[in-house]
């Protein structure tokens, strides 16, 4: 397995992974489109890496980096269903954390849903401490036609 910076050629697979997770979809619509994937790959405030096995993208991890505040929000770590339970998510976590340390990031946090037990287990195994519970609210401002 190889972990590398996401590239334009990965856009379609990253988009597929983002939209494959029901927990990423609060309003019952697929919220991720081509522009989102492009921003995650090319955006200055995002650090996006993919795990590649045999030339195929097996997983992705995305962090929104706040360089001025020296912190990062972990947006997503998604492993393709075909490759789960092989330690790929954990390897992506470790790789991303080491990369963020090199950038001088001091503090990292993530959010996950209460029913996403796999992510909670991975976060705790990776040394993250559980914070306070909160409710997430969302609102669609412009309806798709």
C-alpha positions, 0 to 999 in steps of 0.5 A: 500500500502506498499513501500519497497526496491526492491528484486530479486523476483521483477526483472521481474515486474521491467523489464516489467515496464521499457519496458512498457514506450515508453519514455524510448525507444529512439532508437526503441528497448527495451533497458532494459534487465535482467542485467539492472534490476539486476543492479538497484536492486543489484547495490551499486549506485542505490536505487530502491523501489517498491510500493506493493498492495496486494502482487503485484508490482504496481510501481517502483522508481529508483535513481542513488545515487552519495554519494561522491557528495551528489546528486542523479539522479532520473532515473525512477518512473513508475506506472503500468497502472492498478494502475495509478491515485491513488497517488502511484507515489506521494507516491513513490516520497515522500518515495524516497526523505525521504530515500535520506535525510537519506543517506545525499543526498543534491541535487536531479534532474531528466530529463523527455521528453517534452511530458511526461506531467504526470511526469512534473506535478508530479515533479512540484507538488513535489516541483521540479523546471524546469531547462533549456531545452536541447536536448538528443542525443543517439547512438547505439554502438553495434547492436543487432543480 
